[in-house]
């Protein structure tokens, strides 16, 4: 994966928000992600995301992360979502639903 991102974050509040989302996205968890643009997507988390250092278009260094979703019933389908674009997430299985 490229180390480029549209948006990177250096402020503590945004970094904490991204880290909190990482904690709520366990590998193999079935989730629905509600995004800032009003869309949503659902799928199974292929691997727990990791907070990483990226550079934006202005070459500023900061934090962001992505999550890769897959669907077992559609082997060719996958979607990568930037965590900073997630407004809310819902668990569709018992992996973490009981912990919320």
N, C-alpha and C positions, 0 to 999 in steps of 0.2 A: 504494500500500500504506500502511496505517496505521502510525504510528510506535509502536504499542503492542505489547508482548510479554508473555506470561505470566511469562517469566524473562529477566532481564538480568544481565550479569556485569561486574564491575569488577576482579576479581582476575587477576593476570598469568597464572596457570596456566590458568584457564578461557579467557581470551582467546587464549592461544597454541594451545590445543586447537582452538578454533573456526577460527583462522587456518590451522592445519595442515589441517583438513578442506577449507577453501576451496581450498587448493593441490592437493588430491586430487580435486576435482570439476570437471574441464574441460568446457567447452561441448561438447555432442554425445557425451560419454562415456556408455557404457551401464554402469550400476551397480546393485548391490543394496545397500540400506541396512538394517542391522539396528538396531532402535530399542530404547530403554530399556524400553519396555512389553512387549518380547518379540516384537513384530510385525516384519515386514520388508516392503519394497516395492522393486520394481525399475522402472527406466525409463531414459530418456535425459535427461541434463541439458540443459535448454533454453538456459540462460545460466549462465556461471560465477557463483556467488554472491559477494556483497560483504559484508564486515563492516560493520555499520551501528550507529548509536546509536538505542536505543529507550527507552521508559519502561514500567515495569511498573505493575501495579494500584495500588501504593503511591506512584506518581509518582517512583520512583527511576530515575535515568538510568544506562544501562549498554550493554553490547555484546551483540549476537546477530546471527544471519544466517539466511536461508532459502535453500533450493534448490528449484527447480521441476523436477519430473520429468514427462516426457511419454512416450507410447508411439506409435511410428509406425503400428502396426497397429490402434490404437484412437484415432482423431483427437479424440474427445470426452473422453478420459481425461487427467487431469493431477492431480498431487498436489504440494502445497507442504509441505516438511518443515523444521522448525527444526533447525539444525545441532547445537544443544546436546542434542538428543534422539538423536543418532546414536552408537551404541556402536561399530559397526564398519562399514566399507564394503568391498565387493568390486567389482573391475572385471571386467566381462563381455566387454570388447573389448580390443584391443591399445593403446588410447589411452594408458593409464598402467600397464597390468599389468606391462610389462617394467621399469618404473621402481620398483616396490615391492620 
